[in-house]
């Protein structure tokens, strides 16, 4: 009896300890909170930046030209033209985040719809879509964006392109870049799920195709699209910065890439003009890539259990 009591006591202790053990195993890594905190700061700055007690990002302080970080009234210093760095970074978060999020959302939505429907219905439609995606993917992202911006946002002395026009064309060009990338991912994932037993059972019961796509395909394809979407956000920010350095991105230091382009000539006198927007771009890209890898790992574990 004493042995049985001991066994029952150990079993009860294991059952009590198992939830705590499972909770410990499910604890998210430190990188989740670090990346999430930085992305939250970027989103808050992009949305509520105009409400913060900061000077205008394009207001020049002629008494503080090239002020170092820590200067009274200018926590992160100023540029050689007297623009407040903190105000510029907050405004740059709005432009850079808006461009990247809108491009990924629009491009991901359009590309996912095309990729899912082409993989589900197959036939000639799938062949045409695959061919178009292959052609678009054969063109380097930077070259495609450069060509579209050069044509649609051409600027000269007689017809200068406004910042709004540049941003809209930039969003359009980056959306076109994202469509084939996420479209191919959605297509590949749909091919994987379209042959599963529950999908075939729904077809045999006479369920409409778009109902099957909405209820059975999309919920299983969405995690893969989300994982690549986070990676795409980082890529879009890098492309935007590269275009600004080439001189055809967002003008006037309105974005992080534009700040970097304006400050690269003053790196010897004001290195913080280059380092600060570079760090903002780097932290955002690393954080979005980390979330993409995190979602992908969760997706791999999920599919391993199926």
C-alpha positions in Angstrom: 0.0 0.0 0.0 2.8 2.4 0.8 4.4 1.9 -2.7 1.0 2.5 -4.3 0.5 5.7 -2.3 4.0 6.8 -3.3 3.3 6.2 -6.9 -0.1 8.0 -6.7 1.6 10.9 -5.0 4.3 11.2 -7.7 1.7 11.0 -10.4 -0.3 13.7 -8.8 2.8 15.9 -8.4 3.7 15.4 -12.1 0.2 16.3 -13.1 0.4 19.5 -11.0 3.9 20.4 -12.3 3.2 19.6 -15.9 1.2 22.8 -16.6 4.0 24.9 -15.1 6.5 23.0 -17.2 4.5 23.4 -20.3 4.1 27.1 -19.6 7.9 27.4 -19.2 8.5 25.5 -22.4 6.0 27.9 -24.2 7.7 31.0 -23.0 8.7 33.3 -25.8 12.4 34.0 -26.4 13.9 37.4 -25.5 14.2 38.3 -29.2 10.4 38.3 -29.4 10.1 41.1 -26.9 13.1 43.1 -28.2 11.9 43.0 -31.8 8.3 43.6 -30.8 9.3 46.6 -28.7 11.2 48.2 -31.5 8.5 47.6 -34.1 6.0 49.0 -31.6 8.1 52.1 -31.2 8.3 52.6 -35.0 4.5 52.1 -35.4 3.7 54.5 -32.5 6.1 57.1 -33.9 4.6 56.7 -37.4 1.0 57.1 -36.1 1.4 59.6 -33.2 4.5 61.4 -34.3 2.7 64.7 -35.2 1.3 64.8 -31.6 4.7 64.6 -30.0 6.2 67.9 -28.6 8.8 68.1 -31.3 9.8 70.8 -33.7 8.9 70.5 -37.4 11.2 68.1 -39.1 11.9 70.6 -41.9 12.4 73.6 -39.6 16.0 74.8 -39.6 17.7 76.1 -36.4 20.4 78.4 -37.6 21.9 78.7 -34.1 22.4 74.9 -33.9 24.0 73.9 -37.2 25.5 70.5 -36.9 24.9 70.3 -33.1 26.1 67.1 -31.5 23.7 64.6 -29.7 22.9 65.7 -26.2 22.7 69.4 -27.1 20.1 71.3 -25.0 16.8 71.3 -26.9 18.1 68.8 -29.5 18.5 65.5 -27.8 19.9 63.7 -30.9 21.6 66.8 -32.3 20.9 68.5 -35.6 22.1 68.2 -39.2 24.6 70.6 -40.9 21.5 72.4 -42.2 20.1 72.8 -38.6 17.3 70.2 -38.8 16.4 68.4 -35.6 17.5 64.8 -35.9 14.8 63.4 -33.5 12.0 65.1 -35.4 13.5 63.9 -38.6 13.7 60.3 -37.4 10.1 60.4 -36.1 8.9 61.8 -39.4 11.0 59.3 -41.3 9.4 56.5 -39.4 6.0 57.6 -40.7 7.2 57.7 -44.3 9.3 54.5 -44.3 6.8 52.5 -42.3 3.9 53.7 -44.4 5.7 52.9 -47.7 6.8 49.4 -46.5 3.5 48.4 -44.8 1.3 49.6 -47.6 3.4 48.0 -50.3 3.5 44.7 -48.5 -0.2 44.7 -47.6 -1.3 45.6 -51.2 1.3 43.5 -52.9 0.7 40.6 -50.5 -3.1 40.8 -50.9 -3.0 40.9 -54.7 -0.2 38.4 -55.0 -1.8 36.0 -52.5 -5.2 36.1 -54.3 -3.6 35.5 -57.7 -1.3 32.7 -56.4 -4.1 30.9 -54.4 -6.6 30.9 -57.2 -4.1 29.9 -59.9 -2.8 27.0 -57.8 -6.3 25.9 -56.9 -7.9 26.0 -60.4 -4.7 25.1 -62.3 -5.0 24.8 -66.1 -4.0 27.5 -68.5 -4.6 30.2 -65.9 -1.9 28.8 -63.7 0.5 28.5 -66.6 0.0 32.2 -67.5 0.3 33.4 -63.9 3.4 31.3 -63.4 5.0 32.7 -66.5 4.2 36.3 -65.5 5.6 35.8 -62.0 8.8 34.3 -63.5 9.3 37.2 -65.8 8.7 39.7 -63.0 11.0 37.9 -60.6 13.8 37.8 -63.3 13.9 41.6 -63.1 16.0 42.8 -60.0 13.8 44.6 -57.5 15.9 47.8 -57.5 16.0 48.0 -61.3 12.2 47.6 -61.6 11.5 50.3 -58.9 14.2 52.6 -60.5 12.5 52.3 -63.9 9.0 53.0 -62.6 10.2 56.0 -60.6 12.2 57.4 -63.5 9.1 57.3 -65.7 6.2 58.0 -63.4 7.9 60.4 -61.0 10.2 62.3 -63.4 11.3 65.6 -62.1 13.0 68.6 -63.7 13.2 72.4 -63.2 10.0 73.0 -65.2 8.0 70.1 -63.7 9.3 69.2 -60.2 7.8 66.1 -58.6 6.1 66.7 -55.2 6.9 64.5 -52.2 3.3 63.1 -52.3 3.8 62.1 -55.9 7.1 60.5 -55.2 5.7 58.5 -52.2 2.7 57.3 -54.2 4.8 56.2 -57.2 7.3 54.5 -54.7 4.4 52.6 -53.1 3.2 51.5 -56.5 6.6 50.4 -57.7 7.3 48.4 -54.5 3.8 46.9 -54.6 4.6 45.5 -58.0 7.8 44.1 -56.7 6.1 42.3 -53.8 3.2 40.8 -55.9 5.2 38.0 -57.6 7.2 37.3 -54.4 4.3 36.6 -52.2 2.3 35.3 -55.1 4.8 32.5 -55.6 4.7 31.7 -51.9 0.9 31.6 -51.8 0.9 29.4 -54.9 3.4 26.9 -53.5 1.6 26.7 -50.2 -1.8 26.2 -51.9 -0.5 23.3 -54.0 0.6 21.7 -50.7 -2.8 22.0 -49.1 -5.2 21.6 -52.1 -4.6 17.9 -52.2 -5.3 17.2 -48.5 -8.1 14.9 -47.5 -10.4 17.5 -46.0 -10.2 19.6 -49.1 -11.1 16.6 -51.3 -13.9 15.7 -49.0 -15.4 19.2 -49.3 -15.2 19.0 -53.1 -16.9 15.6 -53.1 -19.7 17.1 -50.9 -20.4 19.7 -53.6 -19.0 22.7 -51.7 -18.3 25.8 -53.8 -14.7 26.4 -54.8 -14.4 29.9 -53.3 -16.0 28.6 -50.1 -13.3 25.9 -49.9 -10.6 28.5 -50.6 -12.0 30.8 -47.9 -12.6 28.1 -45.2 -9.9 25.5 -45.8 -7.1 27.0 -48.0 -6.6 30.5 -46.8 -6.4 29.7 -43.1 -3.6 27.3 -43.8 -1.8 29.4 -46.4 -1.9 32.6 -44.3 0.9 31.7 -41.8 3.4 31.1 -44.7 2.4 34.4 -46.3 2.7 36.2 -43.0 6.2 34.8 -42.4 7.4 36.0 -45.8 5.5 39.3 -45.4 7.6 40.2 -42.4 10.8 39.5 -44.4 9.4 41.6 -47.3 8.9 44.6 -45.0 12.6 44.7 -44.3 13.4 44.3 -48.0 11.1 47.1 -49.0 12.8 49.5 -46.4 16.2 48.6 -47.9 15.0 49.3 -51.4 13.5 52.6 -50.4 16.8 53.6 -48.8 18.7 52.5 -51.8 16.5 54.5 -54.2 16.9 57.6 -52.0 20.7 57.3 -52.1 20.5 57.1 -55.9 18.5 60.3 -55.8 15.1 59.2 -57.0 13.5 58.2 -53.7 11.5 60.4 -51.3 13.2 63.8 -51.5 14.2 66.4 -48.9 15.1 64.0 -46.0 11.5 63.0 -45.4 12.3 59.3 -44.9 15.1 57.4 -43.2 16.7 56.6 -46.6 16.4 60.3 -47.7 18.0 61.4 -44.4 20.8 59.0 -45.0 21.3 60.2 -48.6 21.3 63.9 -47.4 23.8 63.2 -44.6 26.3 61.0 -46.4 28.3 64.0 -47.6 28.6 65.3 -44.0 29.9 62.1 -42.4 33.2 63.6 -41.6 31.7 66.6 -39.7 28.4 65.1 -38.4 28.6 61.3 -38.4 25.3 61.1 -36.4 23.5 62.2 -39.6 24.4 58.9 -41.2 24.6 56.6 -38.2 21.2 57.3 -36.7 19.0 56.7 -39.8 21.2 53.7 -40.6 20.6 52.3 -37.1 16.8 52.9 -37.5 16.8 51.1 -40.8 19.0 48.2 -39.5 16.9 47.7 -36.3 13.7 47.7 -38.3 15.0 45.2 -40.9 16.5 42.9 -38.2 13.3 43.0 -36.1 11.0 42.3 -39.1 13.3 39.5 -40.3 13.3 38.0 -36.8 9.5 38.0 -36.7 9.5 36.4 -40.1 11.9 33.6 -38.9 9.8 33.2 -35.7 6.6 32.7 -37.6 8.3 30.3 -40.0 9.6 28.2 -37.1 6.1 28.1 -35.6 4.8 27.1 -39.0 7.3 24.3 -39.3 6.3 22.9 -35.9 2.6 23.2 -36.8 3.1 21.3 -40.1 5.2 18.6 -38.4 2.2 17.8 -36.2 -0.2 17.4 -39.1 
